[in-house]
Amino acid sequence: MQEFKYSWLLFDADGTLFDYNNAEETAIRKTFSQLGHEYYPEYLDAYKKINNQMWKAYECGGIHKNELKTQRFAILLEELKIKADHLMFSKNYLRNLS
């Protein structure tokens, strides 16, 4: 029997080992609640659109990753006309996502 020695074993966690879509929705819903705001399912669609645009900008070198983590929520809250601290939103969202 042939023995294999692997140096690395990679797993695609998002969508394979973890239900990222469910985790993302739970995190955003919980974050709105924590900051005292009603949550509506269309908020997730708006967030995903903004988030995808921000990640594309990051991949092209147009935005720094740390800026992406907070600006996506600044844009989202502005688009939804919700007065909330986007920095606190980002902090809570990332904690809820993990």
N, CA, C and O atoms as CSV, one atom per row, in Angstrom:
chain,resi,resn,atom,element,x,y,z
A,1,MET,N,N,0.835,-1.176,0.000
A,1,MET,CA,C,0.000,0.000,0.000
A,1,MET,C,C,0.885,1.247,0.000
A,1,MET,O,O,1.824,1.357,0.789
A,2,GLN,N,N,0.573,2.177,-0.891
A,2,GLN,CA,C,1.364,3.396,-1.020
A,2,GLN,C,C,0.960,4.401,0.058
A,2,GLN,O,O,-0.228,4.626,0.291
A,3,GLU,N,N,1.939,4.993,0.702
A,3,GLU,CA,C,1.695,5.978,1.749
A,3,GLU,C,C,1.877,7.385,1.163
A,3,GLU,O,O,2.855,7.666,0.471
A,4,PHE,N,N,0.917,8.249,1.458
A,4,PHE,CA,C,0.988,9.625,0.990
A,4,PHE,C,C,1.308,10.536,2.159
A,4,PHE,O,O,0.774,10.372,3.256
A,5,LYS,N,N,2.172,11.484,1.916
A,5,LYS,CA,C,2.493,12.480,2.928
A,5,LYS,C,C,2.094,13.848,2.386
A,5,LYS,O,O,2.634,14.332,1.391
A,6,TYR,N,N,1.158,14.432,3.055
A,6,TYR,CA,C,0.665,15.740,2.635
A,6,TYR,C,C,1.275,16.821,3.508
A,6,TYR,O,O,1.366,16.679,4.728
A,7,SER,N,N,1.687,17.892,2.873
A,7,SER,CA,C,2.175,19.055,3.614
A,7,SER,C,C,1.018,19.959,4.010
A,7,SER,O,O,1.050,20.596,5.063
A,8,TRP,N,N,0.008,20.011,3.173
A,8,TRP,CA,C,-1.123,20.900,3.399
A,8,TRP,C,C,-2.421,20.185,3.061
A,8,TRP,O,O,-2.463,19.337,2.170
A,9,LEU,N,N,-3.454,20.527,3.763
A,9,LEU,CA,C,-4.797,20.063,3.459
A,9,LEU,C,C,-5.697,21.289,3.566
A,9,LEU,O,O,-5.841,21.866,4.644
A,10,LEU,N,N,-6.293,21.682,2.462
A,10,LEU,CA,C,-7.110,22.891,2.423
A,10,LEU,C,C,-8.587,22.538,2.406
A,10,LEU,O,O,-9.004,21.586,1.747
A,11,PHE,N,N,-9.370,23.314,3.137
A,11,PHE,CA,C,-10.814,23.190,3.137
A,11,PHE,C,C,-11.415,24.519,2.742
A,11,PHE,O,O,-10.924,25.576,3.140
A,12,ASP,N,N,-12.470,24.468,1.964
A,12,ASP,CA,C,-13.229,25.667,1.638
A,12,ASP,C,C,-14.319,25.791,2.693
A,12,ASP,O,O,-15.361,25.144,2.593
A,13,ALA,N,N,-14.081,26.612,3.694
A,13,ALA,CA,C,-14.998,26.706,4.830
A,13,ALA,C,C,-16.322,27.361,4.446
A,13,ALA,O,O,-17.387,26.855,4.801
A,14,ASP,N,N,-16.266,28.482,3.724
A,14,ASP,CA,C,-17.481,29.228,3.391
A,14,ASP,C,C,-18.356,28.422,2.439
A,14,ASP,O,O,-17.980,28.166,1.295
A,15,GLY,N,N,-19.517,28.032,2.923
A,15,GLY,CA,C,-20.455,27.315,2.083
A,15,GLY,C,C,-20.208,25.822,2.024
A,15,GLY,O,O,-21.036,25.082,1.494
A,16,THR,N,N,-19.096,25.365,2.552
A,16,THR,CA,C,-18.807,23.930,2.560
A,16,THR,C,C,-18.870,23.406,3.983
A,16,THR,O,O,-19.730,22.586,4.306
A,17,LEU,N,N,-17.981,23.862,4.824
A,17,LEU,CA,C,-17.989,23.442,6.225
A,17,LEU,C,C,-18.928,24.306,7.064
A,17,LEU,O,O,-19.486,23.837,8.056
A,18,PHE,N,N,-19.100,25.558,6.669
A,18,PHE,CA,C,-19.951,26.486,7.395
A,18,PHE,C,C,-21.058,26.981,6.477
A,18,PHE,O,O,-20.830,27.209,5.289
A,19,ASP,N,N,-22.240,27.144,7.019
A,19,ASP,CA,C,-23.350,27.722,6.265
A,19,ASP,C,C,-23.214,29.239,6.361
A,19,ASP,O,O,-23.877,29.884,7.173
A,20,TYR,N,N,-22.344,29.795,5.520
A,20,TYR,CA,C,-22.015,31.211,5.603
A,20,TYR,C,C,-23.234,32.093,5.335
A,20,TYR,O,O,-23.402,33.125,5.985
A,21,ASN,N,N,-24.081,31.704,4.393
A,21,ASN,CA,C,-25.257,32.525,4.083
A,21,ASN,C,C,-26.167,32.666,5.294
A,21,ASN,O,O,-26.665,33.754,5.582
A,22,ASN,N,N,-26.381,31.570,5.995
A,22,ASN,CA,C,-27.210,31.621,7.197
A,22,ASN,C,C,-26.520,32.428,8.295
A,22,ASN,O,O,-27.162,33.226,8.978
A,23,ALA,N,N,-25.233,32.224,8.462
A,23,ALA,CA,C,-24.477,32.961,9.487
A,23,ALA,C,C,-24.503,34.460,9.200
A,23,ALA,O,O,-24.644,35.270,10.116
A,24,GLU,N,N,-24.367,34.820,7.938
A,24,GLU,CA,C,-24.382,36.228,7.533
A,24,GLU,C,C,-25.741,36.860,7.839
A,24,GLU,O,O,-25.808,37.964,8.381
A,25,GLU,N,N,-26.809,36.167,7.495
A,25,GLU,CA,C,-28.147,36.699,7.757
A,25,GLU,C,C,-28.407,36.815,9.259
A,25,GLU,O,O,-28.955,37.818,9.719
A,26,THR,N,N,-28.022,35.810,10.011
A,26,THR,CA,C,-28.201,35.841,11.465
A,26,THR,C,C,-27.427,37.001,12.072
A,26,THR,O,O,-27.941,37.704,12.943
A,27,ALA,N,N,-26.191,37.207,11.618
A,27,ALA,CA,C,-25.348,38.275,12.158
A,27,ALA,C,C,-25.928,39.651,11.861
A,27,ALA,O,O,-25.930,40.518,12.735
A,28,ILE,N,N,-26.412,39.863,10.665
A,28,ILE,CA,C,-26.922,41.191,10.324
A,28,ILE,C,C,-28.248,41.456,11.038
A,28,ILE,O,O,-28.498,42.569,11.500
A,29,ARG,N,N,-29.093,40.432,11.126
A,29,ARG,CA,C,-30.365,40.573,11.848
A,29,ARG,C,C,-30.114,40.886,13.324
A,29,ARG,O,O,-30.742,41.777,13.895
A,30,LYS,N,N,-29.197,40.149,13.925
A,30,LYS,CA,C,-28.871,40.339,15.337
A,30,LYS,C,C,-28.258,41.721,15.583
A,30,LYS,O,O,-28.532,42.353,16.604
A,31,THR,N,N,-27.433,42.184,14.650
A,31,THR,CA,C,-26.786,43.491,14.795
A,31,THR,C,C,-27.810,44.613,14.755
A,31,THR,O,O,-27.744,45.538,15.563
A,32,PHE,N,N,-28.750,44.545,13.831
A,32,PHE,CA,C,-29.805,45.563,13.801
A,32,PHE,C,C,-30.562,45.574,15.126
A,32,PHE,O,O,-30.841,46.640,15.673
A,33,SER,N,N,-30.889,44.405,15.635
A,33,SER,CA,C,-31.612,44.302,16.900
A,33,SER,C,C,-30.806,44.881,18.062
A,33,SER,O,O,-31.347,45.616,18.889
A,34,GLN,N,N,-29.532,44.556,18.127
A,34,GLN,CA,C,-28.668,45.050,19.207
A,34,GLN,C,C,-28.591,46.572,19.218
A,34,GLN,O,O,-28.456,47.184,20.277
A,35,LEU,N,N,-28.676,47.175,18.047
A,35,LEU,CA,C,-28.589,48.634,17.966
A,35,LEU,C,C,-29.967,49.292,17.992
A,35,LEU,O,O,-30.100,50.491,17.748
A,36,GLY,N,N,-30.997,48.482,18.296
A,36,GLY,CA,C,-32.332,49.023,18.492
A,36,GLY,C,C,-33.090,49.354,17.231
A,36,GLY,O,O,-33.947,50.237,17.235
A,37,HIS,N,N,-32.787,48.658,16.150
A,37,HIS,CA,C,-33.459,48.922,14.881
A,37,HIS,C,C,-34.177,47.678,14.387
A,37,HIS,O,O,-33.712,46.553,14.571
A,38,GLU,N,N,-35.310,47.905,13.762
A,38,GLU,CA,C,-36.079,46.832,13.136
A,38,GLU,C,C,-35.262,46.241,11.981
A,38,GLU,O,O,-34.502,46.950,11.321
A,39,TYR,N,N,-35.425,44.958,11.751
A,39,TYR,CA,C,-34.745,44.291,10.634
A,39,TYR,C,C,-35.787,43.817,9.639
A,39,TYR,O,O,-36.828,43.279,10.018
A,40,TYR,N,N,-35.497,44.023,8.357
A,40,TYR,CA,C,-36.351,43.541,7.277
A,40,TYR,C,C,-35.484,42.719,6.322
A,40,TYR,O,O,-34.329,43.070,6.082
A,41,PRO,N,N,-36.026,41.634,5.778
A,41,PRO,CA,C,-35.222,40.755,4.908
A,41,PRO,C,C,-34.543,41.470,3.735
A,41,PRO,O,O,-33.466,41.055,3.306
A,42,GLU,N,N,-35.150,42.526,3.217
A,42,GLU,CA,C,-34.535,43.237,2.089
A,42,GLU,C,C,-33.238,43.936,2.492
A,42,GLU,O,O,-32.435,44.294,1.631
A,43,TYR,N,N,-33.028,44.132,3.798
A,43,TYR,CA,C,-31.772,44.709,4.267
A,43,TYR,C,C,-30.597,43.808,3.920
A,43,TYR,O,O,-29.512,44.286,3.587
A,44,LEU,N,N,-30.818,42.512,4.000
A,44,LEU,CA,C,-29.746,41.565,3.672
A,44,LEU,C,C,-29.375,41.672,2.197
A,44,LEU,O,O,-28.194,41.636,1.849
A,45,ASP,N,N,-30.371,41.803,1.332
A,45,ASP,CA,C,-30.101,41.953,-0.101
A,45,ASP,C,C,-29.298,43.219,-0.373
A,45,ASP,O,O,-28.352,43.208,-1.161
A,46,ALA,N,N,-29.683,44.313,0.286
A,46,ALA,CA,C,-28.953,45.576,0.118
A,46,ALA,C,C,-27.518,45.416,0.607
A,46,ALA,O,O,-26.576,45.863,-0.048
A,47,TYR,N,N,-27.360,44.778,1.758
A,47,TYR,CA,C,-26.016,44.558,2.310
A,47,TYR,C,C,-25.161,43.724,1.356
A,47,TYR,O,O,-24.011,44.074,1.089
A,48,LYS,N,N,-25.706,42.639,0.847
A,48,LYS,CA,C,-24.934,41.758,-0.043
A,48,LYS,C,C,-24.479,42.498,-1.294
A,48,LYS,O,O,-23.354,42.308,-1.755
A,49,LYS,N,N,-25.343,43.336,-1.840
A,49,LYS,CA,C,-24.984,44.110,-3.034
A,49,LYS,C,C,-23.819,45.056,-2.722
A,49,LYS,O,O,-22.840,45.119,-3.465
A,50,ILE,N,N,-23.940,45.780,-1.627
A,50,ILE,CA,C,-22.888,46.718,-1.220
A,50,ILE,C,C,-21.608,45.970,-0.884
A,50,ILE,O,O,-20.524,46.368,-1.311
A,51,ASN,N,N,-21.726,44.906,-0.135
A,51,ASN,CA,C,-20.563,44.115,0.271
A,51,ASN,C,C,-19.814,43.570,-0.948
A,51,ASN,O,O,-18.585,43.621,-0.999
A,52,ASN,N,N,-20.552,43.053,-1.921
A,52,ASN,CA,C,-19.911,42.537,-3.142
A,52,ASN,C,C,-19.163,43.639,-3.889
A,52,ASN,O,O,-18.058,43.418,-4.385
A,53,GLN,N,N,-19.761,44.814,-3.968
A,53,GLN,CA,C,-19.099,45.945,-4.636
A,53,GLN,C,C,-17.820,46.330,-3.900
A,53,GLN,O,O,-16.800,46.628,-4.521
A,54,MET,N,N,-17.885,46.322,-2.576
A,54,MET,CA,C,-16.723,46.695,-1.769
A,54,MET,C,C,-15.596,45.667,-1.923
A,54,MET,O,O,-14.428,46.043,-2.012
A,55,TRP,N,N,-15.935,44.380,-1.954
A,55,TRP,CA,C,-14.908,43.345,-2.123
A,55,TRP,C,C,-14.272,43.425,-3.511
A,55,TRP,O,O,-13.075,43.180,-3.661
A,56,LYS,N,N,-15.062,43.765,-4.512
A,56,LYS,CA,C,-14.496,43.953,-5.862
A,56,LYS,C,C,-13.516,45.122,-5.858
A,56,LYS,O,O,-12.442,45.045,-6.455
A,57,ALA,N,N,-13.892,46.202,-5.182
A,57,ALA,CA,C,-12.991,47.361,-5.073
A,57,ALA,C,C,-11.711,46.967,-4.345
A,57,ALA,O,O,-10.621,47.385,-4.734
A,58,TYR,N,N,-11.838,46.176,-3.309
A,58,TYR,CA,C,-10.664,45.703,-2.558
A,58,TYR,C,C,-9.750,44.859,-3.454
A,58,TYR,O,O,-8.531,45.031,-3.443
A,59,GLU,N,N,-10.337,43.961,-4.217
A,59,GLU,CA,C,-9.560,43.088,-5.101
A,59,GLU,C,C,-8.808,43.877,-6.163
A,59,GLU,O,O,-7.748,43.455,-6.626
A,60,CYS,N,N,-9.360,45.025,-6.549
A,60,CYS,CA,C,-8.722,45.883,-7.557
A,60,CYS,C,C,-7.764,46.895,-6.924
A,60,CYS,O,O,-7.160,47.704,-7.628
A,61,GLY,N,N,-7.628,46.848,-5.610
A,61,GLY,CA,C,-6.737,47.778,-4.923
A,61,GLY,C,C,-7.344,49.139,-4.657
A,61,GLY,O,O,-6.627,50.082,-4.321
A,62,GLY,N,N,-8.666,49.256,-4.804
A,62,GLY,CA,C,-9.319,50.542,-4.627
A,62,GLY,C,C,-9.691,50.887,-3.199
A,62,GLY,O,O,-10.076,52.021,-2.912
A,63,ILE,N,N,-9.579,49.919,-2.299
A,63,ILE,CA,C,-9.941,50.150,-0.906
A,63,ILE,C,C,-9.129,49.199,-0.032
A,63,ILE,O,O,-8.828,48.075,-0.436
A,64,HIS,N,N,-8.781,49.653,1.155
A,64,HIS,CA,C,-8.039,48.825,2.108
A,64,HIS,C,C,-9.046,47.932,2.850
A,64,HIS,O,O,-10.193,48.328,3.058
A,65,LYS,N,N,-8.616,46.738,3.243
A,65,LYS,CA,C,-9.511,45.783,3.891
A,65,LYS,C,C,-10.143,46.345,5.169
A,65,LYS,O,O,-11.326,46.113,5.420
A,66,ASN,N,N,-9.384,47.069,5.968
A,66,ASN,CA,C,-9.940,47.648,7.199
A,66,ASN,C,C,-11.026,48.673,6.888
A,66,ASN,O,O,-12.021,48.774,7.605
A,67,GLU,N,N,-10.827,49.424,5.821
A,67,GLU,CA,C,-11.825,50.405,5.406
A,67,GLU,C,C,-13.090,49.703,4.907
A,67,GLU,O,O,-14.207,50.139,5.186
A,68,LEU,N,N,-12.898,48.626,4.174
A,68,LEU,CA,C,-14.016,47.840,3.670
A,68,LEU,C,C,-14.916,47.386,4.810
A,68,LEU,O,O,-16.141,47.459,4.707
A,69,LYS,N,N,-14.310,46.917,5.895
A,69,LYS,CA,C,-15.063,46.359,7.022
A,69,LYS,C,C,-16.027,47.354,7.654
A,69,LYS,O,O,-17.045,46.956,8.222
A,70,THR,N,N,-15.717,48.640,7.561
A,70,THR,CA,C,-16.606,49.637,8.165
A,70,THR,C,C,-17.424,50.406,7.126
A,70,THR,O,O,-18.592,50.714,7.363
A,71,GLN,N,N,-16.824,50.714,5.989
A,71,GLN,CA,C,-17.508,51.537,4.982
A,71,GLN,C,C,-18.724,50.850,4.393
A,71,GLN,O,O,-19.684,51.523,4.018
A,72,ARG,N,N,-18.711,49.534,4.302
A,72,ARG,CA,C,-19.882,48.832,3.759
A,72,ARG,C,C,-21.111,49.108,4.618
A,72,ARG,O,O,-22.229,49.162,4.108
A,73,PHE,N,N,-20.903,49.281,5.922
A,73,PHE,CA,C,-22.029,49.564,6.803
A,73,PHE,C,C,-22.398,51.046,6.789
A,73,PHE,O,O,-23.566,51.392,6.964
A,74,ALA,N,N,-21.436,51.904,6.588
A,74,ALA,CA,C,-21.741,53.329,6.435
A,74,ALA,C,C,-22.644,53.517,5.215
A,74,ALA,O,O,-23.632,54.249,5.270
A,75,ILE,N,N,-22.294,52.853,4.123
A,75,ILE,CA,C,-23.084,52.946,2.888
A,75,ILE,C,C,-24.461,52.322,3.084
A,75,ILE,O,O,-25.472,52.890,2.671
A,76,LEU,N,N,-24.492,51.150,3.717
A,76,LEU,CA,C,-25.768,50.465,3.952
A,76,LEU,C,C,-26.713,51.316,4.795
A,76,LEU,O,O,-27.874,51.507,4.434
A,77,LEU,N,N,-26.218,51.818,5.905
A,77,LEU,CA,C,-27.070,52.604,6.796
A,77,LEU,C,C,-27.552,53.882,6.118
A,77,LEU,O,O,-28.695,54.299,6.307
A,78,GLU,N,N,-26.684,54.496,5.333
A,78,GLU,CA,C,-27.086,55.695,4.594
A,78,GLU,C,C,-28.166,55.349,3.569
A,78,GLU,O,O,-29.161,56.062,3.443
A,79,GLU,N,N,-27.965,54.255,2.843
A,79,GLU,CA,C,-28.934,53.835,1.828
A,79,GLU,C,C,-30.292,53.515,2.456
A,79,GLU,O,O,-31.335,53.804,1.871
A,80,LEU,N,N,-30.272,52.917,3.648
A,80,LEU,CA,C,-31.513,52.556,4.335
A,80,LEU,C,C,-32.092,53.711,5.143
A,80,LEU,O,O,-33.166,53.590,5.734
A,81,LYS,N,N,-31.367,54.839,5.165
A,81,LYS,CA,C,-31.778,56.033,5.914
A,81,LYS,C,C,-31.968,55.717,7.409
A,81,LYS,O,O,-32.942,56.126,8.040
A,82,ILE,N,N,-30.997,54.974,7.938
A,82,ILE,CA,C,-30.998,54.615,9.355
A,82,ILE,C,C,-29.859,55.354,10.036
A,82,ILE,O,O,-28.710,55.294,9.599
A,83,LYS,N,N,-30.192,56.046,11.101
A,83,LYS,CA,C,-29.170,56.761,11.866
A,83,LYS,C,C,-28.593,55.803,12.898
A,83,LYS,O,O,-29.242,55.457,13.885
A,84,ALA,N,N,-27.361,55.384,12.643
A,84,ALA,CA,C,-26.659,54.478,13.559
A,84,ALA,C,C,-25.166,54.636,13.307
A,84,ALA,O,O,-24.745,55.061,12.231
A,85,ASP,N,N,-24.396,54.296,14.288
A,85,ASP,CA,C,-22.936,54.374,14.201
A,85,ASP,C,C,-22.420,53.188,13.377
A,85,ASP,O,O,-22.502,52.042,13.818
A,86,HIS,N,N,-21.896,53.463,12.197
A,86,HIS,CA,C,-21.434,52.383,11.322
A,86,HIS,C,C,-20.231,51.640,11.906
A,86,HIS,O,O,-20.039,50.458,11.621
A,87,LEU,N,N,-19.427,52.313,12.714
A,87,LEU,CA,C,-18.286,51.648,13.347
A,87,LEU,C,C,-18.759,50.626,14.381
A,87,LEU,O,O,-18.223,49.521,14.461
A,88,MET,N,N,-19.759,51.001,15.163
A,88,MET,CA,C,-20.339,50.078,16.141
A,88,MET,C,C,-21.071,48.942,15.425
A,88,MET,O,O,-21.021,47.788,15.851
A,89,PHE,N,N,-21.744,49.286,14.342
A,89,PHE,CA,C,-22.445,48.264,13.562
A,89,PHE,C,C,-21.446,47.226,13.067
A,89,PHE,O,O,-21.683,46.024,13.185
A,90,SER,N,N,-20.335,47.689,12.517
A,90,SER,CA,C,-19.302,46.791,12.006
A,90,SER,C,C,-18.745,45.897,13.112
A,90,SER,O,O,-18.598,44.688,12.934
A,91,LYS,N,N,-18.443,46.501,14.240
A,91,LYS,CA,C,-17.882,45.753,15.371
A,91,LYS,C,C,-18.849,44.661,15.828
A,91,LYS,O,O,-18.449,43.513,16.021
A,92,ASN,N,N,-20.118,45.022,16.001
A,92,ASN,CA,C,-21.127,44.039,16.422
A,92,ASN,C,C,-21.343,42.967,15.369
A,92,ASN,O,O,-21.446,41.783,15.688
A,93,TYR,N,N,-21.410,43.388,14.111
A,93,TYR,CA,C,-21.631,42.421,13.030
A,93,TYR,C,C,-20.522,41.375,13.001
A,93,TYR,O,O,-20.800,40.178,12.926
A,94,LEU,N,N,-19.275,41.817,13.059
A,94,LEU,CA,C,-18.153,40.876,13.008
A,94,LEU,C,C,-18.163,39.943,14.213
A,94,LEU,O,O,-17.842,38.761,14.086
A,95,ARG,N,N,-18.524,40.459,15.366
A,95,ARG,CA,C,-18.613,39.608,16.557
A,95,ARG,C,C,-19.763,38.600,16.385
A,95,ARG,O,O,-19.608,37.423,16.712
A,96,ASN,N,N,-20.897,39.054,15.879
A,96,ASN,CA,C,-22.038,38.163,15.667
A,96,ASN,C,C,-21.765,37.125,14.577
A,96,ASN,O,O,-22.252,35.997,14.652
A,97,LEU,N,N,-21.005,37.501,13.595
A,97,LEU,CA,C,-20.688,36.585,12.501
A,97,LEU,C,C,-19.799,35.441,12.989
A,97,LEU,O,O,-19.914,34.305,12.528
A,98,SER,N,N,-18.924,35.759,13.918
A,98,SER,CA,C,-18.013,34.710,14.408
A,98,SER,C,C,-18.731,33.816,15.394
A,98,SER,O,O,-18.137,32.874,15.920
